[in-house]
Amino acid sequence: MGWAPHLRDAHPDALALLCADHGLFPEGDAFQTLNHAFGSGSLRAFAGYNIPHWRPPYPGELGLLATFSYLDL
């Protein structure tokens, strides 16, 4: 999964320009890859509401993506 923590709280117009310049699944030195540990009991969490992130399409035929959505009210 890719993410851009340096763009936390970026204005939507800035994110639209980023996608126009680099595509929907940007790669390169300006972007980071968040590696997930797979296995029983593994979990990685971050504030996805504030930090741009993306997951390129899965190339395999079988896969699982589970998400947790929450807001601090």
PQR file of N, CA, C, O and H, with PARSE charges and radii, in Angstrom:
ATOM      1  N   MET A   1       0.850  -1.169   0.000 -0.4000 1.5000
ATOM      2  CA  MET A   1       0.000   0.000   0.000 -0.0000 2.0000
ATOM      3  C   MET A   1       0.894   1.229   0.000  0.5500 1.7000
ATOM      4  O   MET A   1       1.904   1.275   0.702 -0.5500 1.4000
ATOM      5  N   GLY A   2       0.517   2.219  -0.788 -0.4000 1.5000
ATOM      6  CA  GLY A   2       1.257   3.471  -0.788 -0.0000 2.0000
ATOM      7  C   GLY A   2       0.569   4.493   0.091  0.5500 1.7000
ATOM      8  O   GLY A   2      -0.645   4.451   0.290 -0.5500 1.4000
ATOM      9  H   GLY A   2      -0.303   2.182  -1.358  0.4000 1.0000
ATOM     10  N   TRP A   3       1.356   5.401   0.608 -0.4000 1.5000
ATOM     11  CA  TRP A   3       0.786   6.489   1.382 -0.0000 2.0000
ATOM     12  C   TRP A   3       1.702   7.693   1.324  0.5500 1.7000
ATOM     13  O   TRP A   3       2.886   7.564   1.013 -0.5500 1.4000
ATOM     14  H   TRP A   3       2.342   5.435   0.446  0.4000 1.0000
ATOM     15  N   ALA A   4       1.167   8.851   1.619 -0.4000 1.5000
ATOM     16  CA  ALA A   4       1.924  10.099   1.569 -0.0000 2.0000
ATOM     17  C   ALA A   4       1.689  10.881   2.856  0.5500 1.7000
ATOM     18  O   ALA A   4       0.924  11.845   2.861 -0.5500 1.4000
ATOM     19  H   ALA A   4       0.205   8.956   1.871  0.4000 1.0000
ATOM     20  N   PRO A   5       2.338  10.475   3.947 -0.5600 1.5000
ATOM     21  CA  PRO A   5       2.105  11.164   5.227  0.2800 2.0000
ATOM     22  C   PRO A   5       2.520  12.630   5.193  0.5500 1.7000
ATOM     23  O   PRO A   5       2.020  13.429   5.984 -0.5500 1.4000
ATOM     24  N   HIS A   6       3.428  12.994   4.288 -0.4000 1.5000
ATOM     25  CA  HIS A   6       3.832  14.405   4.197 -0.0000 2.0000
ATOM     26  C   HIS A   6       2.707  15.282   3.636  0.5500 1.7000
ATOM     27  O   HIS A   6       2.787  16.508   3.700 -0.5500 1.4000
ATOM     28  H   HIS A   6       3.834  12.345   3.645  0.4000 1.0000
ATOM     29  N   LEU A   7       1.662  14.656   3.088 -0.4000 1.5000
ATOM     30  CA  LEU A   7       0.508  15.406   2.576 -0.0000 2.0000
ATOM     31  C   LEU A   7      -0.671  15.368   3.546  0.5500 1.7000
ATOM     32  O   LEU A   7      -1.815  15.597   3.152 -0.5500 1.4000
ATOM     33  H   LEU A   7       1.598  13.659   3.035  0.4000 1.0000
ATOM     34  N   ARG A   8      -0.388  15.081   4.799 -0.4000 1.5000
ATOM     35  CA  ARG A   8      -1.457  15.060   5.803 -0.0000 2.0000
ATOM     36  C   ARG A   8      -2.198  16.392   5.798  0.5500 1.7000
ATOM     37  O   ARG A   8      -1.581  17.457   5.810 -0.5500 1.4000
ATOM     38  H   ARG A   8       0.541  14.896   5.119  0.4000 1.0000
ATOM     39  N   ASP A   9      -3.511  16.320   5.780 -0.4000 1.5000
ATOM     40  CA  ASP A   9      -4.389  17.491   5.792 -0.0000 2.0000
ATOM     41  C   ASP A   9      -4.220  18.379   4.553  0.5500 1.7000
ATOM     42  O   ASP A   9      -4.552  19.563   4.600 -0.5500 1.4000
ATOM     43  H   ASP A   9      -4.012  15.455   5.770  0.4000 1.0000
ATOM     44  N   ALA A  10      -3.711  17.829   3.449 -0.4000 1.5000
ATOM     45  CA  ALA A  10      -3.565  18.613   2.219 -0.0000 2.0000
ATOM     46  C   ALA A  10      -4.943  18.971   1.673  0.5500 1.7000
ATOM     47  O   ALA A  10      -5.902  18.218   1.841 -0.5500 1.4000
ATOM     48  H   ALA A  10      -3.440  16.867   3.410  0.4000 1.0000
ATOM     49  N   HIS A  11      -5.032  20.104   1.031 -0.4000 1.5000
ATOM     50  CA  HIS A  11      -6.284  20.540   0.410 -0.0000 2.0000
ATOM     51  C   HIS A  11      -6.609  19.618  -0.762  0.5500 1.7000
ATOM     52  O   HIS A  11      -5.699  19.196  -1.475 -0.5500 1.4000
ATOM     53  H   HIS A  11      -4.253  20.716   0.894  0.4000 1.0000
ATOM     54  N   PRO A  12      -7.879  19.298  -0.976 -0.5600 1.5000
ATOM     55  CA  PRO A  12      -8.251  18.399  -2.077  0.2800 2.0000
ATOM     56  C   PRO A  12      -7.722  18.842  -3.442  0.5500 1.7000
ATOM     57  O   PRO A  12      -7.434  17.994  -4.288 -0.5500 1.4000
ATOM     58  N   ASP A  13      -7.589  20.145  -3.674 -0.4000 1.5000
ATOM     59  CA  ASP A  13      -7.053  20.607  -4.954 -0.0000 2.0000
ATOM     60  C   ASP A  13      -5.597  20.171  -5.129  0.5500 1.7000
ATOM     61  O   ASP A  13      -5.178  19.836  -6.237 -0.5500 1.4000
ATOM     62  H   ASP A  13      -7.822  20.833  -2.987  0.4000 1.0000
ATOM     63  N   ALA A  14      -4.834  20.176  -4.046 -0.4000 1.5000
ATOM     64  CA  ALA A  14      -3.440  19.729  -4.111 -0.0000 2.0000
ATOM     65  C   ALA A  14      -3.374  18.236  -4.418  0.5500 1.7000
ATOM     66  O   ALA A  14      -2.500  17.792  -5.162 -0.5500 1.4000
ATOM     67  H   ALA A  14      -5.175  20.448  -3.146  0.4000 1.0000
ATOM     68  N   LEU A  15      -4.290  17.466  -3.850 -0.4000 1.5000
ATOM     69  CA  LEU A  15      -4.315  16.031  -4.123 -0.0000 2.0000
ATOM     70  C   LEU A  15      -4.740  15.752  -5.558  0.5500 1.7000
ATOM     71  O   LEU A  15      -4.237  14.815  -6.179 -0.5500 1.4000
ATOM     72  H   LEU A  15      -5.000  17.826  -3.245  0.4000 1.0000
ATOM     73  N   ALA A  16      -5.653  16.548  -6.091 -0.4000 1.5000
ATOM     74  CA  ALA A  16      -6.066  16.393  -7.489 -0.0000 2.0000
ATOM     75  C   ALA A  16      -4.892  16.660  -8.424  0.5500 1.7000
ATOM     76  O   ALA A  16      -4.729  15.956  -9.420 -0.5500 1.4000
ATOM     77  H   ALA A  16      -6.061  17.309  -5.586  0.4000 1.0000
ATOM     78  N   LEU A  17      -4.074  17.661  -8.121 -0.4000 1.5000
ATOM     79  CA  LEU A  17      -2.891  17.938  -8.937 -0.0000 2.0000
ATOM     80  C   LEU A  17      -1.882  16.802  -8.853  0.5500 1.7000
ATOM     81  O   LEU A  17      -1.255  16.443  -9.849 -0.5500 1.4000
ATOM     82  H   LEU A  17      -4.206  18.233  -7.312  0.4000 1.0000
ATOM     83  N   LEU A  18      -1.731  16.240  -7.661 -0.4000 1.5000
ATOM     84  CA  LEU A  18      -0.821  15.112  -7.480 -0.0000 2.0000
ATOM     85  C   LEU A  18      -1.248  13.940  -8.365  0.5500 1.7000
ATOM     86  O   LEU A  18      -0.415  13.322  -9.028 -0.5500 1.4000
ATOM     87  H   LEU A  18      -2.241  16.532  -6.852  0.4000 1.0000
ATOM     88  N   CYS A  19      -2.543  13.642  -8.372 -0.4000 1.5000
ATOM     89  CA  CYS A  19      -3.049  12.545  -9.212 -0.0000 2.0000
ATOM     90  C   CYS A  19      -2.904  12.866 -10.687  0.5500 1.7000
ATOM     91  O   CYS A  19      -2.620  11.975 -11.488 -0.5500 1.4000
ATOM     92  H   CYS A  19      -3.219  14.145  -7.834  0.4000 1.0000
ATOM     93  N   ALA A  20      -3.095  14.123 -11.060 -0.4000 1.5000
ATOM     94  CA  ALA A  20      -2.938  14.518 -12.460 -0.0000 2.0000
ATOM     95  C   ALA A  20      -1.487  14.336 -12.910  0.5500 1.7000
ATOM     96  O   ALA A  20      -1.228  13.944 -14.047 -0.5500 1.4000
ATOM     97  H   ALA A  20      -3.326  14.847 -10.410  0.4000 1.0000
ATOM     98  N   ASP A  21      -0.547  14.625 -12.009 -0.4000 1.5000
ATOM     99  CA  ASP A  21       0.882  14.536 -12.353 -0.0000 2.0000
ATOM    100  C   ASP A  21       1.437  13.122 -12.248  0.5500 1.7000
ATOM    101  O   ASP A  21       2.298  12.737 -13.038 -0.5500 1.4000
ATOM    102  H   ASP A  21      -0.758  14.944 -11.085  0.4000 1.0000
ATOM    103  N   HIS A  22       0.951  12.339 -11.275 -0.4000 1.5000
ATOM    104  CA  HIS A  22       1.570  11.042 -10.973 -0.0000 2.0000
ATOM    105  C   HIS A  22       0.637   9.852 -11.146  0.5500 1.7000
ATOM    106  O   HIS A  22       1.081   8.713 -10.997 -0.5500 1.4000
ATOM    107  H   HIS A  22       0.252  12.652 -10.633  0.4000 1.0000
ATOM    108  N   GLY A  23      -0.639  10.071 -11.457 -0.4000 1.5000
ATOM    109  CA  GLY A  23      -1.588   8.977 -11.601 -0.0000 2.0000
ATOM    110  C   GLY A  23      -2.249   8.630 -10.278  0.5500 1.7000
ATOM    111  O   GLY A  23      -1.904   9.177  -9.231 -0.5500 1.4000
ATOM    112  H   GLY A  23      -0.999  10.996 -11.578  0.4000 1.0000
ATOM    113  N   LEU A  24      -3.206   7.709 -10.342 -0.4000 1.5000
ATOM    114  CA  LEU A  24      -3.950   7.325  -9.143 -0.0000 2.0000
ATOM    115  C   LEU A  24      -3.125   6.516  -8.152  0.5500 1.7000
ATOM    116  O   LEU A  24      -3.417   6.518  -6.956 -0.5500 1.4000
ATOM    117  H   LEU A  24      -3.486   7.264 -11.193  0.4000 1.0000
ATOM    118  N   PHE A  25      -2.094   5.824  -8.638 -0.4000 1.5000
ATOM    119  CA  PHE A  25      -1.250   4.988  -7.784 -0.0000 2.0000
ATOM    120  C   PHE A  25       0.195   5.457  -7.914  0.5500 1.7000
ATOM    121  O   PHE A  25       1.012   4.762  -8.517 -0.5500 1.4000
ATOM    122  H   PHE A  25      -1.857   5.823  -9.610  0.4000 1.0000
ATOM    123  N   PRO A  26       0.526   6.627  -7.359 -0.5600 1.5000
ATOM    124  CA  PRO A  26       1.861   7.201  -7.563  0.2800 2.0000
ATOM    125  C   PRO A  26       2.974   6.362  -6.950  0.5500 1.7000
ATOM    126  O   PRO A  26       2.796   5.695  -5.931 -0.5500 1.4000
ATOM    127  N   GLU A  27       4.118   6.421  -7.603 -0.4000 1.5000
ATOM    128  CA  GLU A  27       5.324   5.746  -7.118 -0.0000 2.0000
ATOM    129  C   GLU A  27       6.478   6.724  -7.224  0.5500 1.7000
ATOM    130  O   GLU A  27       6.398   7.715  -7.949 -0.5500 1.4000
ATOM    131  H   GLU A  27       4.262   6.963  -8.431  0.4000 1.0000
ATOM    132  N   GLY A  28       7.546   6.443  -6.504 -0.4000 1.5000
ATOM    133  CA  GLY A  28       8.737   7.276  -6.585 -0.0000 2.0000
ATOM    134  C   GLY A  28       9.213   7.699  -5.212  0.5500 1.7000
ATOM    135  O   GLY A  28       8.629   7.336  -4.191 -0.5500 1.4000
ATOM    136  H   GLY A  28       7.611   5.638  -5.915  0.4000 1.0000
ATOM    137  N   ASP A  29      10.281   8.471  -5.208 -0.4000 1.5000
ATOM    138  CA  ASP A  29      10.921   8.876  -3.956 -0.0000 2.0000
ATOM    139  C   ASP A  29      10.040   9.760  -3.087  0.5500 1.7000
ATOM    140  O   ASP A  29      10.209   9.780  -1.868 -0.5500 1.4000
ATOM    141  H   ASP A  29      10.755   8.766  -6.037  0.4000 1.0000
ATOM    142  N   ALA A  30       9.106  10.489  -3.682 -0.4000 1.5000
ATOM    143  CA  ALA A  30       8.255  11.390  -2.903 -0.0000 2.0000
ATOM    144  C   ALA A  30       7.150  10.646  -2.162  0.5500 1.7000
ATOM    145  O   ALA A  30       6.466  11.227  -1.320 -0.5500 1.4000
ATOM    146  H   ALA A  30       8.969  10.472  -4.673  0.4000 1.0000
ATOM    147  N   PHE A  31       6.973   9.365  -2.471 -0.4000 1.5000
ATOM    148  CA  PHE A  31       5.902   8.581  -1.870 -0.0000 2.0000
ATOM    149  C   PHE A  31       6.499   7.382  -1.147  0.5500 1.7000
ATOM    150  O   PHE A  31       7.583   6.911  -1.491 -0.5500 1.4000
ATOM    151  H   PHE A  31       7.529   8.893  -3.155  0.4000 1.0000
ATOM    152  N   GLN A  32       5.796   6.905  -0.163 -0.4000 1.5000
ATOM    153  CA  GLN A  32       6.300   5.803   0.648 -0.0000 2.0000
ATOM    154  C   GLN A  32       5.434   4.573   0.464  0.5500 1.7000
ATOM    155  O   GLN A  32       4.251   4.662   0.133 -0.5500 1.4000
ATOM    156  H   GLN A  32       4.915   7.288   0.117  0.4000 1.0000
ATOM    157  N   THR A  33       6.044   3.435   0.683 -0.4000 1.5000
ATOM    158  CA  THR A  33       5.304   2.187   0.703 -0.0000 2.0000
ATOM    159  C   THR A  33       5.162   1.760   2.153  0.5500 1.7000
ATOM    160  O   THR A  33       6.147   1.673   2.887 -0.5500 1.4000
ATOM    161  H   THR A  33       7.005   3.363   0.952  0.4000 1.0000
ATOM    162  N   LEU A  34       3.945   1.498   2.553 -0.4000 1.5000
ATOM    163  CA  LEU A  34       3.669   1.026   3.907 -0.0000 2.0000
ATOM    164  C   LEU A  34       3.555  -0.486   3.838  0.5500 1.7000
ATOM    165  O   LEU A  34       2.550  -1.019   3.367 -0.5500 1.4000
ATOM    166  H   LEU A  34       3.145   1.569   1.957  0.4000 1.0000
ATOM    167  N   ASN A  35       4.577  -1.171   4.303 -0.4000 1.5000
ATOM    168  CA  ASN A  35       4.574  -2.626   4.257 -0.0000 2.0000
ATOM    169  C   ASN A  35       3.794  -3.186   5.442  0.5500 1.7000
ATOM    170  O   ASN A  35       3.961  -2.749   6.581 -0.5500 1.4000
ATOM    171  H   ASN A  35       5.394  -0.738   4.685  0.4000 1.0000
ATOM    172  N   HIS A  36       2.954  -4.146   5.151 -0.4000 1.5000
ATOM    173  CA  HIS A  36       2.139  -4.783   6.184 -0.0000 2.0000
ATOM    174  C   HIS A  36       2.713  -6.160   6.517  0.5500 1.7000
ATOM    175  O   HIS A  36       3.082  -6.930   5.631 -0.5500 1.4000
ATOM    176  H   HIS A  36       2.818  -4.501   4.226  0.4000 1.0000
ATOM    177  N   ALA A  37       2.777  -6.438   7.781 -0.4000 1.5000
ATOM    178  CA  ALA A  37       3.158  -7.785   8.210 -0.0000 2.0000
ATOM    179  C   ALA A  37       1.918  -8.663   8.112  0.5500 1.7000
ATOM    180  O   ALA A  37       0.862  -8.314   8.639 -0.5500 1.4000
ATOM    181  H   ALA A  37       2.477  -5.812   8.501  0.4000 1.0000
ATOM    182  N   PHE A  38       2.043  -9.779   7.453 -0.4000 1.5000
ATOM    183  CA  PHE A  38       0.922 -10.688   7.319 -0.0000 2.0000
ATOM    184  C   PHE A  38       1.062 -11.811   8.317  0.5500 1.7000
ATOM    185  O   PHE A  38       2.174 -12.246   8.616 -0.5500 1.4000
ATOM    186  H   PHE A  38       2.901 -10.063   7.025  0.4000 1.0000
ATOM    187  N   GLY A  39      -0.038 -12.278   8.828 -0.4000 1.5000
ATOM    188  CA  GLY A  39      -0.007 -13.394   9.756 -0.0000 2.0000
ATOM    189  C   GLY A  39      -1.071 -13.214  10.820  0.5500 1.7000
ATOM    190  O   GLY A  39      -1.712 -12.168  10.920 -0.5500 1.4000
ATOM    191  H   GLY A  39      -0.942 -11.925   8.585  0.4000 1.0000
ATOM    192  N   SER A  40      -1.237 -14.237  11.592 -0.4000 1.5000
ATOM    193  CA  SER A  40      -2.239 -14.233  12.633 -0.0000 2.0000
ATOM    194  C   SER A  40      -1.972 -13.111  13.633  0.5500 1.7000
ATOM    195  O   SER A  40      -0.872 -12.996  14.174 -0.5500 1.4000
ATOM    196  H   SER A  40      -0.716 -15.087  11.510  0.4000 1.0000
ATOM    197  N   GLY A  41      -2.981 -12.296  13.869 -0.4000 1.5000
ATOM    198  CA  GLY A  41      -2.863 -11.245  14.871 -0.0000 2.0000
ATOM    199  C   GLY A  41      -2.167  -9.987  14.409  0.5500 1.7000
ATOM    200  O   GLY A  41      -1.903  -9.112  15.233 -0.5500 1.4000
ATOM    201  H   GLY A  41      -3.874 -12.390  13.430  0.4000 1.0000
ATOM    202  N   SER A  42      -1.854  -9.851  13.120 -0.4000 1.5000
ATOM    203  CA  SER A  42      -1.168  -8.648  12.666 -0.0000 2.0000
ATOM    204  C   SER A  42      -2.177  -7.557  12.324  0.5500 1.7000
ATOM    205  O   SER A  42      -3.248  -7.834  11.783 -0.5500 1.4000
ATOM    206  H   SER A  42      -2.069 -10.562  12.451  0.4000 1.0000
ATOM    207  N   LEU A  43      -1.826  -6.324  12.643 -0.4000 1.5000
ATOM    208  CA  LEU A  43      -2.700  -5.194  12.400 -0.0000 2.0000
ATOM    209  C   LEU A  43      -1.838  -3.953  12.230  0.5500 1.7000
ATOM    210  O   LEU A  43      -0.861  -3.764  12.954 -0.5500 1.4000
ATOM    211  H   LEU A  43      -0.957  -6.099  13.083  0.4000 1.0000
ATOM    212  N   ARG A  44      -2.199  -3.114  11.279 -0.4000 1.5000
ATOM    213  CA  ARG A  44      -1.526  -1.832  11.083 -0.0000 2.0000
ATOM    214  C   ARG A  44      -2.623  -0.791  10.951  0.5500 1.7000
ATOM    215  O   ARG A  44      -3.577  -0.994  10.199 -0.5500 1.4000
ATOM    216  H   ARG A  44      -2.992  -3.268  10.690  0.4000 1.0000
ATOM    217  N   ALA A  45      -2.507   0.307  11.660 -0.4000 1.5000
ATOM    218  CA  ALA A  45      -3.548   1.326  11.630 -0.0000 2.0000
ATOM    219  C   ALA A  45      -2.917   2.710  11.536  0.5500 1.7000
ATOM    220  O   ALA A  45      -1.824   2.947  12.048 -0.5500 1.4000
ATOM    221  H   ALA A  45      -1.732   0.471  12.271  0.4000 1.0000
ATOM    222  N   PHE A  46      -3.626   3.615  10.874 -0.4000 1.5000
ATOM    223  CA  PHE A  46      -3.204   5.001  10.789 -0.0000 2.0000
ATOM    224  C   PHE A  46      -4.440   5.848  10.503  0.5500 1.7000
ATOM    225  O   PHE A  46      -5.509   5.313  10.211 -0.5500 1.4000
ATOM    226  H   PHE A  46      -4.514   3.422  10.458  0.4000 1.0000
ATOM    227  N   ALA A  47      -4.296   7.142  10.586 -0.4000 1.5000
ATOM    228  CA  ALA A  47      -5.427   8.055  10.387 -0.0000 2.0000
ATOM    229  C   ALA A  47      -5.653   8.270   8.891  0.5500 1.7000
ATOM    230  O   ALA A  47      -5.237   9.285   8.333 -0.5500 1.4000
ATOM    231  H   ALA A  47      -3.427   7.577  10.823  0.4000 1.0000
ATOM    232  N   GLY A  48      -6.304   7.319   8.256 -0.4000 1.5000
ATOM    233  CA  GLY A  48      -6.525   7.370   6.820 -0.0000 2.0000
ATOM    234  C   GLY A  48      -7.414   8.516   6.374  0.5500 1.7000
ATOM    235  O   GLY A  48      -7.390   8.894   5.202 -0.5500 1.4000
ATOM    236  H   GLY A  48      -6.642   6.494   8.709  0.4000 1.0000
ATOM    237  N   TYR A  49      -8.192   9.072   7.277 -0.4000 1.5000
ATOM    238  CA  TYR A  49      -9.042  10.211   6.939 -0.0000 2.0000
ATOM    239  C   TYR A  49      -8.181  11.433   6.611  0.5500 1.7000
ATOM    240  O   TYR A  49      -8.562  12.254   5.777 -0.5500 1.4000
ATOM    241  H   TYR A  49      -8.212   8.765   8.229  0.4000 1.0000
ATOM    242  N   ASN A  50      -7.032  11.553   7.256 -0.4000 1.5000
ATOM    243  CA  ASN A  50      -6.168  12.722   7.103 -0.0000 2.0000
ATOM    244  C   ASN A  50      -4.946  12.474   6.228  0.5500 1.7000
ATOM    245  O   ASN A  50      -4.322  13.426   5.760 -0.5500 1.4000
ATOM    246  H   ASN A  50      -6.722  10.886   7.934  0.4000 1.0000
ATOM    247  N   ILE A  51      -4.598  11.221   6.000 -0.4000 1.5000
ATOM    248  CA  ILE A  51      -3.378  10.899   5.263 -0.0000 2.0000
ATOM    249  C   ILE A  51      -3.746  10.215   3.945  0.5500 1.7000
ATOM    250  O   ILE A  51      -4.367   9.153   3.956 -0.5500 1.4000
ATOM    251  H   ILE A  51      -5.105  10.448   6.380  0.4000 1.0000
ATOM    252  N   PRO A  52      -3.368  10.817   2.804 -0.5600 1.5000
ATOM    253  CA  PRO A  52      -3.656  10.173   1.520  0.2800 2.0000
ATOM    254  C   PRO A  52      -2.998   8.794   1.446  0.5500 1.7000
ATOM    255  O   PRO A  52      -1.837   8.625   1.818 -0.5500 1.4000
ATOM    256  N   HIS A  53      -3.754   7.825   0.967 -0.4000 1.5000
ATOM    257  CA  HIS A  53      -3.231   6.463   0.838 -0.0000 2.0000
ATOM    258  C   HIS A  53      -3.947   5.773  -0.312  0.5500 1.7000
ATOM    259  O   HIS A  53      -5.033   6.189  -0.715 -0.5500 1.4000
ATOM    260  H   HIS A  53      -4.697   7.962   0.665  0.4000 1.0000
ATOM    261  N   TRP A  54      -3.341   4.727  -0.835 -0.4000 1.5000
ATOM    262  CA  TRP A  54      -3.902   4.019  -1.975 -0.0000 2.0000
ATOM    263  C   TRP A  54      -3.390   2.589  -1.989  0.5500 1.7000
ATOM    264  O   TRP A  54      -2.332   2.276  -1.442 -0.5500 1.4000
ATOM    265  H   TRP A  54      -2.458   4.389  -0.508  0.4000 1.0000
ATOM    266  N   ARG A  55      -4.151   1.755  -2.615 -0.4000 1.5000
ATOM    267  CA  ARG A  55      -3.761   0.358  -2.803 -0.0000 2.0000
ATOM    268  C   ARG A  55      -3.989   0.019  -4.267  0.5500 1.7000
ATOM    269  O   ARG A  55      -5.130   0.006  -4.729 -0.5500 1.4000
ATOM    270  H   ARG A  55      -5.010   2.009  -3.059  0.4000 1.0000
ATOM    271  N   PRO A  56      -2.917  -0.256  -5.003 -0.5600 1.5000
ATOM    272  CA  PRO A  56      -3.082  -0.635  -6.406  0.2800 2.0000
ATOM    273  C   PRO A  56      -3.938  -1.895  -6.522  0.5500 1.7000
ATOM    274  O   PRO A  56      -4.017  -2.676  -5.573 -0.5500 1.4000
ATOM    275  N   PRO A  57      -4.572  -2.098  -7.659 -0.5600 1.5000
ATOM    276  CA  PRO A  57      -5.381  -3.308  -7.841  0.2800 2.0000
ATOM    277  C   PRO A  57      -4.567  -4.572  -7.552  0.5500 1.7000
ATOM    278  O   PRO A  57      -3.391  -4.666  -7.906 -0.5500 1.4000
ATOM    279  N   TYR A  58      -5.205  -5.520  -6.915 -0.4000 1.5000
ATOM    280  CA  TYR A  58      -4.557  -6.789  -6.567 -0.0000 2.0000
ATOM    281  C   TYR A  58      -4.389  -7.621  -7.837  0.5500 1.7000
ATOM    282  O   TYR A  58      -5.366  -7.845  -8.552 -0.5500 1.4000
ATOM    283  H   TYR A  58      -6.159  -5.444  -6.628  0.4000 1.0000
ATOM    284  N   PRO A  59      -3.170  -8.085  -8.132 -0.5600 1.5000
ATOM    285  CA  PRO A  59      -2.941  -8.807  -9.383  0.2800 2.0000
ATOM    286  C   PRO A  59      -3.421 -10.263  -9.358  0.5500 1.7000
ATOM    287  O   PRO A  59      -3.566 -10.874 -10.417 -0.5500 1.4000
ATOM    288  N   GLY A  60      -3.667 -10.825  -8.184 -0.4000 1.5000
ATOM    289  CA  GLY A  60      -4.063 -12.228  -8.083 -0.0000 2.0000
ATOM    290  C   GLY A  60      -5.553 -12.419  -8.284  0.5500 1.7000
ATOM    291  O   GLY A  60      -6.300 -11.456  -8.455 -0.5500 1.4000
ATOM    292  H   GLY A  60      -3.550 -10.329  -7.324  0.4000 1.0000
ATOM    293  N   GLU A  61      -5.969 -13.656  -8.262 -0.4000 1.5000
ATOM    294  CA  GLU A  61      -7.381 -13.966  -8.416 -0.0000 2.0000
ATOM    295  C   GLU A  61      -8.109 -14.012  -7.079  0.5500 1.7000
ATOM    296  O   GLU A  61      -9.324 -13.819  -7.028 -0.5500 1.4000
ATOM    297  H   GLU A  61      -5.362 -14.438  -8.123  0.4000 1.0000
ATOM    298  N   LEU A  62      -7.382 -14.265  -6.001 -0.4000 1.5000
ATOM    299  CA  LEU A  62      -8.000 -14.400  -4.694 -0.0000 2.0000
ATOM    300  C   LEU A  62      -7.238 -13.546  -3.691  0.5500 1.7000
ATOM    301  O   LEU A  62      -6.017 -13.654  -3.579 -0.5500 1.4000
ATOM    302  H   LEU A  62      -6.395 -14.422  -6.042  0.4000 1.0000
ATOM    303  N   GLY A  63      -7.942 -12.716  -2.978 -0.4000 1.5000
ATOM    304  CA  GLY A  63      -7.308 -11.874  -1.977 -0.0000 2.0000
ATOM    305  C   GLY A  63      -8.347 -11.361  -1.003  0.5500 1.7000
ATOM    306  O   GLY A  63      -9.548 -11.513  -1.228 -0.5500 1.4000
ATOM    307  H   GLY A  63      -8.934 -12.628  -3.070  0.4000 1.0000
ATOM    308  N   LEU A  64      -7.890 -10.759   0.070 -0.4000 1.5000
ATOM    309  CA  LEU A  64      -8.787 -10.253   1.098 -0.0000 2.0000
ATOM    310  C   LEU A  64      -8.268  -8.905   1.566  0.5500 1.7000
ATOM    311  O   LEU A  64      -7.088  -8.754   1.882 -0.5500 1.4000
ATOM    312  H   LEU A  64      -6.914 -10.636   0.252  0.4000 1.0000
ATOM    313  N   LEU A  65      -9.149  -7.944   1.604 -0.4000 1.5000
ATOM    314  CA  LEU A  65      -8.843  -6.637   2.157 -0.0000 2.0000
ATOM    315  C   LEU A  65      -9.905  -6.338   3.203  0.5500 1.7000
ATOM    316  O   LEU A  65     -11.095  -6.302   2.889 -0.5500 1.4000
ATOM    317  H   LEU A  65     -10.108  -8.067   1.348  0.4000 1.0000
ATOM    318  N   ALA A  66      -9.490  -6.128   4.422 -0.4000 1.5000
ATOM    319  CA  ALA A  66     -10.420  -5.795   5.505 -0.0000 2.0000
ATOM    320  C   ALA A  66     -10.086  -4.394   5.985  0.5500 1.7000
ATOM    321  O   ALA A  66      -8.919  -4.057   6.182 -0.5500 1.4000
ATOM    322  H   ALA A  66      -8.523  -6.158   4.677  0.4000 1.0000
ATOM    323  N   THR A  67     -11.105  -3.589   6.170 -0.4000 1.5000
ATOM    324  CA  THR A  67     -10.889  -2.233   6.656 -0.0000 2.0000
ATOM    325  C   THR A  67     -11.713  -1.993   7.906  0.5500 1.7000
ATOM    326  O   THR A  67     -12.777  -2.583   8.096 -0.5500 1.4000
ATOM    327  H   THR A  67     -12.054  -3.863   6.010  0.4000 1.0000
ATOM    328  N   PHE A  68     -11.211  -1.135   8.731 -0.4000 1.5000
ATOM    329  CA  PHE A  68     -11.936  -0.668   9.911 -0.0000 2.0000
ATOM    330  C   PHE A  68     -12.153   0.824   9.719  0.5500 1.7000
ATOM    331  O   PHE A  68     -11.209   1.561   9.435 -0.5500 1.4000
ATOM    332  H   PHE A  68     -10.347  -0.656   8.577  0.4000 1.0000
ATOM    333  N   SER A  69     -13.353   1.257   9.866 -0.4000 1.5000
ATOM    334  CA  SER A  69     -13.663   2.676   9.742 -0.0000 2.0000
ATOM    335  C   SER A  69     -14.139   3.188  11.092  0.5500 1.7000
ATOM    336  O   SER A  69     -15.010   2.592  11.725 -0.5500 1.4000
ATOM    337  H   SER A  69     -14.121   0.659  10.097  0.4000 1.0000
ATOM    338  N   TYR A  70     -13.562   4.287  11.516 -0.4000 1.5000
ATOM    339  CA  TYR A  70     -13.953   4.865  12.785 -0.0000 2.0000
ATOM    340  C   TYR A  70     -13.704   6.364  12.751  0.5500 1.7000
ATOM    341  O   TYR A  70     -12.837   6.838  12.016 -0.5500 1.4000
ATOM    342  H   TYR A  70     -12.854   4.771  11.001  0.4000 1.0000
ATOM    343  N   LEU A  71     -14.442   7.090  13.524 -0.4000 1.5000
ATOM    344  CA  LEU A  71     -14.246   8.519  13.715 -0.0000 2.0000
ATOM    345  C   LEU A  71     -14.327   8.828  15.190  0.5500 1.7000
ATOM    346  O   LEU A  71     -15.171   8.284  15.902 -0.5500 1.4000
ATOM    347  H   LEU A  71     -15.146   6.706  14.121  0.4000 1.0000
ATOM    348  N   ASP A  72     -13.465   9.684  15.640 -0.4000 1.5000
ATOM    349  CA  ASP A  72     -13.497  10.116  17.035 -0.0000 2.0000
ATOM    350  C   ASP A  72     -14.515  11.242  17.130  0.5500 1.7000
ATOM    351  O   ASP A  72     -14.241  12.379  16.747 -0.5500 1.4000
ATOM    352  H   ASP A  72     -12.779  10.125  15.061  0.4000 1.0000
ATOM    353  N   LEU A  73     -15.676  10.914  17.638 -0.4000 1.5000
ATOM    354  CA  LEU A  73     -16.743  11.916  17.717 -0.0000 2.0000
ATOM    355  C   LEU A  73     -16.585  12.725  18.950  0.5500 1.7000
ATOM    356  O   LEU A  73     -17.384  13.626  19.204 -0.5500 1.4000
ATOM    357  H   LEU A  73     -15.899   9.990  17.949  0.4000 1.0000
TER
END
